[in-house]
Amino acid sequence: MADYEHLKRPGVKRLEKMGDRSLDWTRAMVAGLRDDPDMSVDTALFAPVLPIEAEQQSYYLDALEEELINYVSGLVVYNAASVDAIPAKMSHLPRLAMTTTYGPHDLLDQIALGIDVFLPSFVGEVTDAGLALTFAFPSPERPLSGQRLVLGINMWPETHASDLSPLVKSCTCYTCREHHRAYIRHLLDAKEMLAWVLLQIHNHHILDVFFHGVRNSMSRGTFEHDREVFVKSYERELPARTGQGPR
């Protein structure tokens, strides 16, 4: 828990107190874990790194490093760039970013900054919009036309009404194995909730495969190169929303 209001820039007086309050709350949480042995075994405490200059939270970060490091399982950042403020002794801890991501490009940017855990809320949003994700990492070769690849397919147009191909030919998710585009489009047109369930299954699978590719890329030592190719190969924005969601 951090003394931080999302999307609200703190004033000068607030900046002076943010670190102190966050430290008090973190100490209180650690004390609670110490007093409850059962909870201490099953609870992972992620301490916040505030989205302010390192100098403005130096007392708080020093206390984390020297006093509380043995009780902290990870770190939470509210701005991916805040990883630069993480003390050296805590650089090995996993980092959770409480930031909005609008697509795979944002995820790759955060990974490059050292983020380990994400909140990819865009997956649910594209599903609600009737979009099927199509991106892969590392990215395939760009088409001969030189145009960038799309990140997803809008399943609302009538062109899908007679298309018996899967959402993505190479995809092994349940939706692509068992159903075709025409069926998904029919369900969307009929406002059947199953349409969005099948799209969500597919879109989560695409994201799972994406992160699997990222891990393999890091293991090979080619992540930066693969990331550059991905940026050049895919459009930055997801397709525009044209239909109504389930809610």
N, C-alpha and C positions, 0 to 999 in steps of 0.2 A: 504494500500500500504506500503510495507516494502522495505528498502534498502537491498535487498537480491537477489543474482543471483542463480537460481536453479541449483543444481548439481555442483556448483563451490565453492571450499573452499576459504573463504575470507582471504586476507593477514593481517598482523599485523596492518598496517596503516588503512586498510579498517575496521577492527574490532572496532577501536577507533571512527569511524565516523558513523557506522551503526545505533546505537541507536539515535544519534543526528539527523540524517537525517530522520529517521522514525518518530521521535517525531515532527519535523517540518512539515512533510507531514500530519501527523494525526491532528495536530493543524489547518492546512490549510483546511482540510476536515471538521472539526468541525465548523470552521469559515464560510465556505460555507453553511453548514446546518443552522447555525444561521441566515444568511442573507436571506435565502429563506424559509419562513414558510411552504409553500406547500411541499417542498422537505423534510423538517425535519419531517413531519408527516408520509410520505410514505417510508422513507429511513432508513434502519438498517445499522449502521456503525459497522463493525467488525475490531477491532484494531489488528495489528500483534504482535505476540510474536516471537522474533528473535531466530533462531536456534543456539544460542551461549550461553555461560555461563551466569548465572543470574547476576554475579558481573559485567560482561562487558556491560550489558544493564540496570544496576540498576537505573541510572538517568532517563532513558526513562520509565521504569516500575513504578518508584515512581511518575512521572508526570502523567501517566495514572491513577494511583490509587488516587492521591490527587486532580488533576486538571480536568481530562477529564472523570472520571468514569460515570458521569450523561449523557454523550453523546454517550457512547459506548454500543452497543446492544449485542456484542459478541466478541470473540477473535479468531484469525487465528494463527495456529501453522504450521510451515514448517518441524517440526520434532516432532513426537508424544511425545517423551521424554521431550520436552520443557514445558509440562504442569507443571513440578516441579517448573518452574520459575514464575508461575502466582501468583501475590500478593493475600494475603488472602481475601482482600476486594472485589476482582474480581473473586473469585473462583466459585461464583454462576452463572457466565455468560456462555452461551453455547459456545462450542469450535469446530471450523471447522478445520479439518486437510487437508492441501494441500500436501498430500503425496500419493505416488503410492501404491495401494493395489493389490495384486496378487491373492487373493482368500479370502474365509471366515475366514481362520485362521488369516490373517492380520487384518481383521475387528474386530475380537474378541480380538486380542492383543491390538488394539487401544482403544476399549471400556473399557478394563481393566485398561488402563492408564487414562481414564477420557474423551476421545473424544466423542463428541455428533453428529457431522455432518461429512460425509465422501464423498470421490470422488471414488466410486467403478468402476473405468474404466475397470476393468477386465470383467465386464458383456458384454460390447460391443465387447471386444476382443474374448471372447469365442463364442459369437454368430457368428462373422465373421469366426471363425474356424469351424463352423458347430457342435458345442457342445451344448448339452442340460444339464443344471444344475440339480442335483438330491439331493443335501444336504438339511438337515433340522436341526433346532435347537429348543429344545434340540434334540440330535441325537437319532435315534432308537437303539435298541440293536444290537451289532455286530453279524455277522453270526457265526454259530457254528464252522466254520473252523478257526476262529480267525483272518482271513484276514481283513484288514481295508477296509472300504467302499470307493467307488470312489465318487468324487465330481461331476462328470458329465459323460455323454455318448457321445461318438463320433458317429455322425449319418451318416458318410460317408461309413462305411463298407457295403458290399452287404448283410450281415446277416439281415439287417433291411428291405430289399426290399420286404419281404413277411410277415412282422410282423405287425399285425393289433392291437396291444396294444398301449395305449397312451405313451407319453414320460415318464411319471411317473404315476403309477396307482392311487395314492391318490391325484393327483394334480387336482385342480378345475379351472385352467386357461382356457381361450377360446381355445387355441391350443389343450390341452389335452381333452377337452370336445367334440370338433368337428372333430378332425383329429387323425390319427394314425401314427406310425413310418414309415410305408411303404410309406405313402403319402409324409411325410417330406423328406424321403430319395430320392424319385422320383423327387421332386422339386429341391433338391440339385444337383442331377445328371444332371438335365436339365438346371441347372444354372438359375432357376427362382427366381427372387428377393423375391417372396412370401415365399420361404423357410426361408430366414433370418428374414423376418418380423414375421413369426410364432414362430421361435426360440427366437427372442427378446421378444415377448409377454410372452412366457413361462419363460424365464430366469429372466425377471423383476418380474414376479409373485413369483418365487422361492425366490428372494431376499426380496420382501415385506413380505412374510411369515416368512423368517429367522429373520428379524428385529422385527416382531410381537412376535415371540418366545423369542427373547432377552428381550423385554420389559416385557413380562409375567414372565420370569425367574427372572428379577430384582425385580419385584413386590413380588415374592415369597421368595426372599432372597436366591435363589439357583444358582445365575449366575456363581460364581466361580466353584462350583461343576459341573454344566452343561457344562461349558467351558472345564474343565479337561476331562470329558467324551467325548466331541466332538473331542478334540485333539487326544485321544486314539482311537476313532472310525473311523475317516476319514483320508485318505491320505492327505498329505500336498499339493501336486502338482496336478494341473488339468491334464486331459488326454492330450497326445501329439496331436498336430495339424497334420492332414494328408491330408486334402483337401484344395482347394483354396477358398478364401473368395469372397464376391460379388464385391469387388473393386480391 
